[in-house]
Amino acid sequence: MFLNTFVISATCLIAAAVLLAGAGCATDSPTPAKGPGARRDSFWIDALEAEPVDFRAVLQDLGQARVIYLGEIHSIPRHHELEKEVLEGLAGQGVSLVLAMEQFEFFTQPALDRFNSSAVDLAGLIRESDWDKRWSGHTNYHALVATSRAHGIPVLALNARAETIRAIGRHGLASLTPEQRRELPEQIVTEDPVYERWLDKVLSVHMAFDPEQMQPAFQAQVARDETMADRVAAFLNSPAGQGRTAVVICGRGHCEFGLGIPARVARRCPGITQRVVLFSESGDLHLSEQERQQSREIEISHEFLQQLGRPSGDYFQVSAPAAQPRVR
């Protein structure tokens, strides 16, 4: 895995903070973007063959899949640029797509449908979906959504309601009201020891994390994964989804190692072809002093990762390291 101990700590801190809050509105304040001339050397790796691979070959293989997960770190602009490149590349190959986004909660789909049909523009979508209030880093995704519309690619809302996930994270699934529970998929499978072991390690980076909250936190993560998987599977099985490939934009914690959403889509759609694409951090994740003080360094060894028994993804895009992360 291409993450060193500090980077793992930084990435996991953000994941833990979002999970513990149960928020759909991620803490992904954008890192200052670099100019077009500042692009660093980069290359793609086929993780299963352990070899560099040309981007065109990556696109050709991705185009054969029914679901493609682009696992991002929400606050890294380079990841959003790469997502746009992948989307444009697949559209350029004539692949029929749907852009499925964690960054929209399921109940915003009517607003997205109006955007997809050109009844409203981006400003109208933001207003009708309260996107600026429901996802703090929404501006990071404006270019991606605009690209989707330019290519006639519909956008699908995936996420569960933030308030419901927050309630689960605090008191567990059993604490939900009947109305809250009805918003989630009927089947939520929490018996997943590999995923639980991984998440337990991830959450331990947070200085204030109470181990007794592990079960509610895990249930909250699974509830989000199940909701997003249910939305993907339902769309692909619908008349509108026939012949389309879903490009899923999600935090890497929802798709790494094929855990999270991919495993739950596979349960709903046996035999479905899926690919997981991850992007390197490469020094582009910057923590505030407060975030540093709230985190602790943890060691995720190769031995621990080997126990998970699976590669973290199918393809990696790796960029040369940036300058030393700065404290803001």
GIFEN-V521074 format. One record per residue. RES is the residue in one small letter. BURIAL is + if it has 9 or more other ideal C-beta (glycine too) atoms within 8 Angstrom, else -. D_LAST is the distance of its C-alpha to the last C-alpha in whole Angstrom. Layout:
<<RES BURIAL D_LAST> <RES BURIAL D_LAST>>
//
This chain:
<<m - 27> <f - 24> <l - 22> <n - 21> <t + 20> <f - 17> <v + 16> <i + 19> <s + 17> <a + 14> <t + 16> <c + 19> <l + 16> <i + 15> <a + 19> <a + 20> <a + 18> <v + 20> <l + 23> <l + 23> <a - 23> <g + 25> <a + 23> <g + 24> <c + 21> <a + 19> <t + 15> <d + 14> <s - 12> <p + 12> <t + 10> <p - 11> <a - 15> <k - 16> <g - 20> <p - 23> <g - 24> <a - 21> <r - 22> <r - 23> <d - 26> <s + 26> <f - 29> <w + 31> <i + 32> <d + 35> <a + 34> <l - 38> <e - 39> <a - 36> <e - 37> <p - 35> <v + 36> <d - 36> <f - 34> <r - 38> <a - 39> <v + 36> <l + 37> <q + 40> <d + 40> <l + 37> <g + 40> <q - 42> <a + 40> <r + 41> <v + 37> <i + 34> <y + 31> <l + 28> <g + 25> <e + 22> <i + 18> <h + 17> <s + 14> <i + 15> <p + 17> <r + 19> <h + 20> <h + 21> <e - 23> <l + 25> <e + 26> <k + 27> <e - 29> <v + 31> <l + 32> <e + 33> <g + 35> <l + 37> <a + 38> <g - 39> <q + 41> <g - 43> <v - 41> <s - 42> <l + 38> <v + 37> <l + 33> <a + 32> <m + 29> <e + 27> <q + 25> <f + 28> <e + 30> <f + 34> <f - 35> <t + 33> <q + 36> <p - 38> <a + 36> <l + 35> <d - 39> <r + 39> <f + 36> <n + 38> <s - 41> <s - 40> <a - 41> <v + 37> <d - 34> <l + 31> <a - 30> <g + 33> <l + 32> <i + 28> <r - 31> <e + 33> <s + 31> <d + 28> <w + 26> <d - 23> <k - 24> <r + 24> <w + 22> <s - 18> <g + 17> <h + 21> <t - 20> <n + 19> <y + 23> <h + 25> <a - 26> <l + 27> <v + 29> <a + 30> <t + 31> <s + 33> <r + 35> <a - 36> <h + 38> <g - 39> <i + 37> <p + 37> <v + 34> <l + 34> <a + 32> <l + 32> <n + 30> <a + 31> <r + 31> <a + 28> <e - 30> <t + 32> <i + 30> <r + 28> <a + 32> <i + 32> <g + 29> <r - 30> <h - 34> <g - 35> <l + 37> <a - 40> <s - 39> <l + 38> <t - 41> <p - 43> <e - 42> <q + 38> <r + 40> <r - 42> <e + 39> <l + 38> <p - 40> <e - 43> <q - 43> <i + 40> <v + 40> <t - 38> <e - 40> <d + 38> <p - 37> <v + 36> <y + 33> <e + 33> <r + 32> <w + 29> <l + 28> <d + 29> <k + 27> <v + 24> <l + 23> <s + 24> <v + 20> <h + 19> <m - 20> <a - 22> <f + 24> <d - 28> <p - 30> <e - 32> <q + 30> <m + 30> <q - 33> <p + 32> <a + 29> <f + 31> <q + 33> <a + 30> <q + 29> <v + 33> <a + 34> <r + 31> <d + 32> <e + 36> <t + 35> <m + 33> <a + 36> <d + 39> <r + 37> <v + 37> <a + 41> <a - 42> <f + 41> <l + 43> <n - 46> <s - 46> <p - 49> <a - 45> <g + 44> <q - 47> <g - 46> <r + 42> <t + 39> <a + 36> <v + 33> <v + 31> <i + 27> <c + 25> <g + 23> <r + 24> <g + 25> <h + 27> <c + 29> <e + 28> <f + 32> <g + 34> <l + 33> <g + 32> <i + 33> <p + 35> <a + 37> <r + 38> <v + 39> <a + 41> <r + 43> <r - 44> <c + 45> <p - 46> <g - 46> <i + 44> <t - 42> <q + 38> <r + 35> <v + 32> <v + 29> <l + 26> <f + 23> <s + 21> <e + 18> <s + 18> <g + 14> <d + 13> <l + 11> <h + 8> <l + 7> <s - 5> <e - 7> <q - 9> <e + 10> <r + 11> <q - 13> <q + 15> <s + 16> <r - 18> <e - 19> <i + 22> <e - 25> <i + 26> <s - 29> <h - 31> <e - 34> <f + 32> <l + 32> <q - 35> <q - 36> <l + 35> <g - 38> <r - 36> <p - 34> <s + 30> <g + 31> <d + 34> <y + 32> <f + 28> <q + 27> <v + 25> <s + 23> <a - 22> <p - 19> <a + 16> <a - 14> <q - 13> <p + 9> <r - 6> <v - 4> <r - 0>>
//
